[in-house]
Amino acid sequence: MAEDLKGKIQTVLGCMDPSQLGRTLTHEHLWIDASPLGVPTCPPFLPNLNSLPFNMDNLGFIRQFPYSHTPNLTLHGEEQHVMEELKFYRQHGGSSMVECTTVGISNNIGMLKTMAEKTGVNIIAGAGYYVDSSLPSEVHSATQEQLVSTMVQDVTQGPAGTGIRCGVIGEIGTSWPITATEKKVLVATAAAQTQLGCPVIIHPGRNRAAPAEVIRILAEAGGDIGRTVMSHLDRSIYDKGELSEFAALGSYLEWDLFGIEVSYYQQVSDVDMPSDAQRIQMVKHVLEEGYEDRVVIAHDIHTKHRLMHYGGHGYSHILLNVVPMMLARGVSQEQTNIMNGSNTDTDPDNLYGNPYDHLYAYDYGDLFDDFYSTLGQEEDGTDTQPQDRPASLSFRAALGVVYVLIIVICGVGNLVFLVVIGRYKKARTKTNLLIANLAFSDFVVAVLCVPFSLDYYVIHDRAWRYGGEMCAVVNYVKTVSLHVSTNALVVIGVDRYITIVRPRWRRVGKTGAMLVSAGVWLLSILIAVPSAKFSLVRPNLRRHHQGYSFCGVVWNARHLTVYKGYYGSMLAFQFVLPVVVMAVCSLPVIWKVFHRELPGILTDAIREKVQRSKRKTLRLVLILALFVLCWAPYYVYAALRDFHHVLTLTDLNTNIFYAVEAAAMGNSVINTCVYVAFNKNVTNFVRMLAKDCRGLHQTTESNTQQIMLPSDGEEEEYDNITLLSYIGRSESFRQIFDRCQETTL
């Protein structure tokens, strides 16, 4: 495999990056004939159990004695039911699955490909051989070299010339004691793994010494124990001390019988099968021992009675039931994420994450990391993101209206404001320079980001067509702009507080305003870096989006602590703190404007100025209130997603995100209207600019002096300083009146 594809995952649909795995079950069966596991004897009180029909009357008996009912031991003919359950699994957050059916229990890789194509679940097929008693005679007579050649061919070319390649070796079956044929297969497995670099999955014999013995044989044959999964620890090792000793050998530890709640174990009748609660306690033990990055969990469904169609728990049991149980029993969210598939050091969306299609990555990339270190093939990736249902036409239409408003109002309005600032020197007041931060950031989003969002979210319903570089650019610019808008509003609020409430403090001039603006941009550029670093594009195989791709900001679940810290900080410092600062700055301004009485006789001109100050103060309150209303849903959603993400695992999860993100971006429309469209001085300059463009007006110093003495923000500064802040000083009312007259437009 080509060196540049080192570390890829081989599914039945082609090669993919480990970051695309998403939540993964590492040991399942979708098409299997498990009759080799059958127990020929029936319970004495039910000697005809094997011939009883599979119905509700007999389900209890079948659950208690599942291996005595031959029809229960095959999933052949159940493909429609299995595919419905795979869709259900995907709908509830599942993404990938390792199918461990090998030679001896009737593997069918062609059927697995059909299931993958029809359900969208990534299926990784296993190569190799099951237990001795199930194997055909040609396996017993084959040489070790022949077995190695067959397994390598199954991974690199596909079984029996199908062209559908396996992605792992296993499950490799062993009995107890290990037979000569099984030992031959184990040694061949180690040799094949050395050539391929792929993971190996082991089915140990039903004895507590079996797992360690298998590891010994593999290690002596040169196998990579660090890339070996020891399955079925549920029914193999029950003592915590022995479990700790085995964990130290370095393999992955797999509890894969979740969902089996019947304690009677037909295969070894003197052993009690643990319950899910007992499995969780064993898992907790190894987690406390420091092996959290070596634990994986699954169901190992291989009989009908465990399918949902037949009254069983199905492939979604871990996601829907086991993970909440783990959380309730003291297992951390991050640990459950890793067990459900984030053992990787790569980066996707997977799971849920950031302002723009954020998902965390739940995958098993460590397990697959150096996969295919020497062999070569073309990449044929497949999307494994847990997709939700397509957005309704009405939702997309409403979203489209919001985007169009942002493009038109923010694009045109802010461009005009920036032209005014650039053309007329008198318009470059301190306040307008601060507002220019908002205008420029909103303008960039309106013309660069929102058109792509309109195409991606609305026109093509989440199908990205513009490549990874543009995906990163759009996500990054959008994030920078959102932070600039927030920080600029804070700066404007603080500036107005100083101007009106603390006039004796040293105020920032134009040069200071430019330096503050530069600081706002630098801070926003730096804290938005993760949105570019973790942006990715990957194939999207939803049938109505064939050939298109997903674009999102994706963090790896192994970095979940950093992820939560980062977005927790963003919540605190880019929403909560700005709201608090703006509120603290606004309340004294409101009080001073509405509760200070001016001494003496007030002229109509002064009354008008007081009313104008009150209107501007109300506008400040409105801006703060709308900022909270627009951004609160977004940050509430983000908090639920990041810290209680089970609450957002719904079919509408992605649509909810797009809606709250659009509401947050819609705040820029409000900013544009308040600071640009409804700014009297700016609109005067716009009219003057229109005349200039038509050649009907000649710009002069006196023209701009008439229009801009001072700007909206500066006018408020003079009005409030004169009418409010100077009251109480040792100046006469006449002096105050004179100052008011000097600032009259």
N, C-alpha and C positions, 0 to 999 in steps of 0.2 A: 504494500500500500504506500502511496506517495507520502513523503515525509511531511508535507504540509497538511495532510489529513490525519496526522497522529493525534490521538485523543478523541476521535469521532465515535459515534454510536451507530451500530448497524441494526436498523429495524427491517422488518419485512418489506417496507416500502423504500428503503434506501438509507444512505448515510446521513447522519445529522450530528449537530453539535451537542455535547452533553448539557449545555444550558437550555436546550429545548425540551428536556425530558419532563419537567414539571413533576407533579406528585406521582410517585411510581410505586407500584406493588411489585416486589422482587421475586415472588414465587406463586404463580397461579397456573391453572390449566383451563383452556378454552375448548379444546378438542382432544379427548382422551378416552381410552378404553382401559379402565383400571381393574379389569377382571383379574389380573395377576395378584391383586391384593385381596381377592375374595376368600372368605372363610367358609369352607364347605359345610360345616355343621350349623344347624339352626337350633334355636333355644327349644328345650323339650316341650314347653307349653305351646310352641308354634312351629311344628315340624314342617309345615308347608309354606313358611315365610317366603322362600325363594320364588314361589309361583303366585304370590298374592299381587293383585293389581296395585299400581301406585296411586292411591287416593287418600282422602282425609281419614277414612276409617283405619287405614294401616300406617299412616305417617308416623305416629308415635312409636310403633314397633320398628319401623325402618330407621328412625333416628337412633334408637337404642342399639340396633344391630345392623348398621349400614352395610357391612361387608358380607352379610348373609343374603342380601337381596340383589341378585345379579343384574336386573334392569337398572338398579340404582348406580351401578359401577361404570356407566358409560355416559358420555356427553354427546356421542354420535347421534345425529338427528335432532339435536337441541340447539342448532346454530342460531335459529331465529330468536329463541329465548335468551341465549348468551349475548347476542348482539344488542337486544333491548337492554340488558343489564349493563353492557359496556356503555351504551348511550347514557344510561342513568348515572353510571360512575363518572362519566365525563361532565355531565350536567352539574354534578355536585362537587366538582373541583378536581376529579381524577384526570390524569393526563397520559400516563404510560403504564406498561405492564410487561413483566418478563414471563413468557410462557415457557414452562419447564418440561413439557412433554417430549420425551426422547424415545429412541429405539427400544421397543419392548412394551410400550404402552400406547402404540399407534399414533405417532405424531403425523401431522398433515400440514405442512408449511403453506401449501396453496390455500387452504381454508383460512389460515391465519391472515394471509394477505387480503383475502376478501373481507374478513372482519375489520381489518384496519382501514380499508378503503371506505367501508360503509358506516363506520362509527366515528372515525377521526381519532381513535385511541392509538398511540404508538405501541406497537407490539414488537418485542424483541424475542426472537425464537431461540431455543436452546438446541445445541448439537450434542451428541453423545449417546450414552447407553444406560438403561435402567438396571435394576437388580438382576442377578444371575438367573433366577428362576423365570424371568420374563423374556430372556433374550433368545433369538432364533439360533439355530445350530451354526450358521456361518460366522456368528460373532465368537462363539466358543472356539471355533477352529481357526479364526483369523490370527495372524501374527500381530505383535505389538506395532510393528511398522505400518501394517495395513490399517490398523485402527487410527494411528496418528494421521495417516494420509487422508482417511475418510473424514475425520473431524476438521482437519485443515481445509479440505475441499468444501465441506458444508458451510464453513464461515466465509471462504473467499469466493466460491462459485455458486453454492447452493446445493441442497441435497438432490441427488438423482437428476442432475442437469436441469433443475427447475429455474435456475437463475435467481431464486429468492434466497437470500443469504441469511444464515443464522447470525446472532449477535453475541452469544455467550456459549460456553460449554457447560452443559448441565440441564436438568439435574442428573449428575452421575450417581447411579444407585449402588449402594452396598448393603450387604446383609450382616448378620452377626452369628457366628464369626465370618470374617471376610473370606470369600471363596477365591480360588486361584484365578478364575476369569475376571472377577471384580478387581483383584489386585493388578492384573494385566491392564485392565481398562484405566485404573488410576494412574499407573506409570505412563501409559500412552497419553492420558489427559495432561499430565505434567509436561510431557514433551511437546504436545500441541500448543499448550499455553505459552511455552517458551518461544515458539515460533510466532504466535499471533499476538501475544501480550494481552489477551482478553480475560475477562473474569471467569471463574469456575464456580459452579454451584453444586454442592454435595448433598446427597441424601444418605445420612448415616444409618447404620444398623440400629435396631431397637435395643440398645444397651448403653449404659452410661459411659462405658469405656470406648465405645465406637467412634465418637467424634475425634478424640485425641489420637486414636490409632490411624484414622484416615489422614490426619494432618501429618503424622510421622511418615507415612508412606509417600505422600506428595512431596514433603520436604526432602526426603532422601532421593527422590527422583528428579529434583531440581525445580519443583513447582513454586509458584509465587504465593506464599501463604497470605501475604497482605492483600492479595486480590482474589481470595477464596472466600466464599460464603458457606458457612456451616448451617444447614437448614435443620428444622424440626427439633430445636433445642427444647421446645415445649414438652416433648415426650422422651427426651434423652437424658437431660441432666436436671435433677430436682434440688440437689443440695447446693446451697449458696457458696460454700467453701470450694467445692469441686468446680462450680461455675466460674469462680474467680481464677482458679488455676487454669482452666481451659481458655478463658479470655486472654490470659497472658501470652498464649501462643501466637496471637496476632491476626487471626482470621476475623471476618465479619461474623457477627452473632445474629442469627435469624430466629425470631419467634414467628411462625407462619401458620399457626392453626387457630388464629383468632376467629371466633364465631362458634367453635365447638364447645358446647356447654354441657355435654353428657359426660359424666366422669368415667363411665364404663368404657374401657378401651379394648375392643375385640382383638386387636393384633397382639397385645400383651395383657392378658386378663388380670394379672396380679399387680398391674400398675394403674394408678388413678390418673386419668387425663385431667390436667388442670383447667380451671375456668378462666375466663378473660381477666377477672380480678386477680387471680393468682399469677397469670402471665405478666400482668402489669407490675406486680410486686417483684418478680424476678428481673424484669427489665429495669425497674427502679434500682435494684441492687447493683447491676453492672453500670448504670449511669452514675451512681454514687461512687463507684470504683474508678471513674474517670474514662469510661469507654463509650461516651455518648456518640462519638463519631464512628463507631464500629457496629452500631445496632440498626437492624432493619426489621421490618414487620410485614406480614402478609396474611393471606387466608388459606392458601393451598387448596382451593376449591377443586375437587376432582370427582365429586358425586352429585347426582341430581338433587338430592334432598337439601343441599346447601344453596341451591339456586333460589332466587326470590319466587320464581314461577311455581316452585314446589314447596313454598312455605319456609324457605331458608333465609339466611341473612344477606346473601349476595356479595358482590365485589365492592360495594360501597360501605360495608359495615365498619371498617376501620375509620373512614372519614366521618361517618355520621354518628357513630356510637363509641368507638374505642378512644379516639382522641379526646372527646369531652370527659370520658372516664379518667383518662390519664391526667388531664388538667385538674380534675376534682381530687385526685389522689397525690397531688404535689409534684407531678412532672411538669417542667416548665414548658411554655409555649415554644420556645426555641428548640428544646429537646424533641418535642413532638414533630416540629418542622423537619429536623434532621432525620428522624426515623422514617418520616413519610417521603424522604427523598432528597435531602439537600446535602448529601455527602459529596460536595464538589467544591472546587476552587475556581469556578468559572463565573461568568456573569450573565442570567437573564433576569421577565415581566412578570416572570412567572408568576412569583406568587403574587402578591398584590401590590404593589407599591408606589409611587410618587405621583406628583401632579401630572400626569399625562400617561394614561394607560399603565399605571404602575402595577406590577405584579411581582411577587417574590419568585425565586427559582427554587422549586423543590425537585431536586434531581440527585442522581447517584453518580455524579461525575468522577469522584475519587475512584469509585469502583471501576469506571470505564476509562480513566485518565490515560494513558499510553496505549489504548486499544489500537490494534493494527499498526504496530511500530515499524513493520518492514514491508508490508504488502500494499498494493495500490488498487484504487478503483475510483470511479467518478462519484461525486457527491450528488445525492438525490434526496434532499432534506424534506422533512415533513413537520408541520406545526403541531405542537402538543399543548399549546396553551389551553386551559379549560375555557372554552368559548361559551358564551351565553347565546341565547336565541337572537336572531336578527332583529334589529330595531324596527319598530312599526313605522309605517309611512308617515303617520301623524306626528310621531316623536321626531323623526328626521326633518320633517317640514318645519316644526317649531324651532328646532335647533338651527336649521338653515336661516330662518328669519333673524334669529339673534346674531348669527355670524355676519349676515349681510348688513345689519344695522351697525355692527362694530366696524366693518370695512368702510362703509359709507361715512358714518359720523366721525369715527376716530381718524380714518384715513384723510378725509377732506378737511375736517375741522382742525386737526392738529397740524396738518401741512400748512394751512393758511396761517395759523398762529406762528409757526416757525419762520415762514416767509416774512411776516410782519416784524418779528424780532430781528431777523437778519437785515431787513431793508431799512428800518427806521431806528436810528440811534436812540431817540427819545423813548422808544418802546422797551429798551433794554434796562428796565428798572430792576432793582433787587428782587422784588416779588415775582416779576415776570420771568426773571432768570431761573428762579426756583421752580416756577410752573413749567418752564421749558423742559425740565427733566421728565415730568409727567407727559408732556406733549410728545416728546421725542420717543420715549419708550412705548407709549400707546400707538404712535404712528407706525413704529417698526412692527409691532405685533399685528396691527391692522393690515399692513401691506405684505408682510413676509410670512407670518405664522397662520393667521386666520384663513387665508385662501387655501392653504394646504389642509387645515383642519376641516374646512368646508368640503373639500374633495374627499378627504379620508373618512370623516365621520358621517357625512350626509349623502354625498353623491354616490360613493362606492361602499358605504356601510362598513367601515373599518377595513379597508383594503389599501395598503400603502403601495405606491407604485414608483417611488422616486429615489430609492436607494438608501443605503445606510448613512452616508455622509449627510444628506439632506435631512434625514430623520434626526440625526444628532444636532444639526444646526437649528432646526425648528424647535425641538424640545429645549435646547439650551437658551435660545433667544427668548422663547416664551417665558421660561423661568426667570431669566435675568430681568425681563420687563416687569413681571409681577412683583419682584422684590424692589425694583426701582420705584414703582408706583407706590408701594407701601411706605418705603423709606422717605420718599419725597413728600408724601402727605404728612408724615411725622415732622419733617423739617419745617414745612409750611406752618403746621400747627404751633410748633415751638416758637417760630419767628413771630407769629401774630401775638402769642402770649407775651413775649418780651416787649414787643412794640406797644401793646395796649396796657398791660398790667404792670410791667416793669420798665417804664420809660427811662429810668435813670441808669439802667444797665447799659453797658456798651453794646450797641447794635451792630449787626453784620452789614457791611457795605456790599457794593457790587463785586469787588474782588473776593471778599469773604464768601459771598453767595456762589461764585464760580468754584472756589475751593471746596465748599460744602457739597456742591453738585458733583464734583470729581470724586469726593469721598463716597457719596451715595452710589455712584456707578461702580467704583472699585470694589466696594463691599458686596454689591449685588453680583458682580461678575465672579467674585471668588466663591461665594456661598452657593452659586448655581452650578459649579463645576461637576458635581455628581450627575446632574441631568444629562450632561454630554458624555461623561465617562461610561455611564451604564445604559446609554441608548443602544438599541439594537433593532435590526430588521431580520425577520425570519419568515420562512414560507408559511402560508395560510392555506390549508387544504379544505376549508369549508366549501362545499360543492358549488355554492353560488358565488364563490370568490376564487375559483380555480385560477391559479397562476399569479395571484396577488400575494401580498405579504403583510404581516403585522409589524407595526412600528410602535415601540414603547420604551419606557425607562424601566430597567429591570435590575434589581439587586439580587445577589445570590443569598439564599437563606442561611448559608454558613455565616454570613456577615449580618445576621438579623439584629444582633445587639447594636452594631454600628448603625445599621439602618434605622432602628427605633430611636437611637440617640440623635441621629441627624434630623429625622422628621419630628421628633419630640422637641428638639431645639427650634426648628422652623415654626412649629406651633406656638412655642413660648415667645420667641423673639421676633417673629414676623407677623404675628396676629395678636396674641394676648398683650404683649408689651406695647406694641403700637396703639392698640385700642386704649390701654390704660393711660399712656402718655398723652394721646390726643384728648381723652376725656379730662385728664388733670389740667391740661392747658386750656381747654374750651370752657370749663365751668367758671373759672375766674373771669374770663372774658365776658361770658354771658352775664354774670353778676354785675360786673362793672358797667356794662352797656345799659342794662335794664334797671338798675337800682341806684345809680348815682343821680342826684338831682343837681342841676346847674343853678347857680345863684343868679340873682338879678333878673332883669327883664329879658326874655328870649325873643329875638327877632324871628320872622318867618324863615329866613335863610338858615339860622342856627337850628330851628326846629326841623327843617328839612334834612340838615346834615345829621341830626340825631336819629331821625327815622331811617336815613340811609345806612347809618352805622348799625342800627338794629336789624335791618334787612340783611346786611352782610353777615352779621353774627348768626342770624337764623340760618343763613346759607351754610355757615361753618358747621352748625349743629346738624343740618341736613346731610352734609357730606360725611360726617362721622357716623350718623345713623345708617346711611345707605352703605357705607363701607362695611359696617358690621353685618347688615342684612345680606349683602352680596357674598361676603367671605365666610360668614359663620357656617353655612351649610357645607361648604367645601372642607373646612377644617374639622367639622364634626364628622363628616364622612371619612376623612383621612384618619382621624383618631380611632374610629370604629374599625377601619380597614387595618391599621397598623397594630393596634393593641387588643382588639377583639375581632379578628378578621373572620371568625366563623359567622358573625352577624351579617357579613356582606357576601357570603357565599350563596347568592341567589341568581336566578336566571337574569335578573335585571341589574346585576351588579355593575357591569360596564356602562349600561345606559344611565344609571344613577350618577356614576362618576362624570360622564360627559355633560349631564344636565347641571350638576353643581359646579363643574369647571366653567361652563358657559356663563352661569350666573356670576361667578367670580370675575371672569373676563369682562362681563357686562358692566362692571364697576368703572371701566375705562370710558364707557359712553357717558356715564354720569359726570366723571371728571371733565371730560371734554365740554359737556354742556355748561357746567357750572363755571369753569375757569376760562373757557374760550367763547362759546356761543352766547352766554348770558353776561359776558363782561362788556360793559358799555364802552369802555375805552378801546378794547380790542375790536369791537364791531365798528367803532369809528375809524380805526386804522384800516379795517377791511374795506370799508366804503372808499376810503382814500386810495387804497391799493387798487381797487376796481377802477377808479377814475384814472389812475396812473397807467393801468394796463390798456385802457381805451384811448389814452393820449389826451384825456379831457382835463387833466389836472397837473399842475407843476408843483412838485414837492419842494417846499422851502422850510427854513427853520421856523418861521412864524406859523406855517400851517401845522407842523407837528406840535408846536407850543400850544396852539389853540386846542388841539385834540387831546394832548396828553399832559395835563398838569393837575395831578399826577396820574399814574396808572390806577387800575382797580385796587390792587394791593396797596400801592403807595398812598392812594387817596384815603384809604381806610386808616393807614398809619397816621397821616396828618390830622384827619378828622378826630380820631380818638385821642391822640396825644393832646390836641388842642382843647377838645371839649371835656375830656375826662381826666387825663393824667396831670394836667397842669393845675387843676382845681385844688385849692388848699395851699398853694404856694403864695408867696408874698407879692403876687402881681395883682394888679387891679383888673376888674372885669373888663375895663376898657382895653387893656393890653390883650386880654384873651380875645375880645371881640375883633381887635385889629388883626390878630394872628389868623382868626377864622376868615376874615375878609381877604387876607393875603393868599389863602389857599383856595378861594372860590374859583371855579372853572370859568 
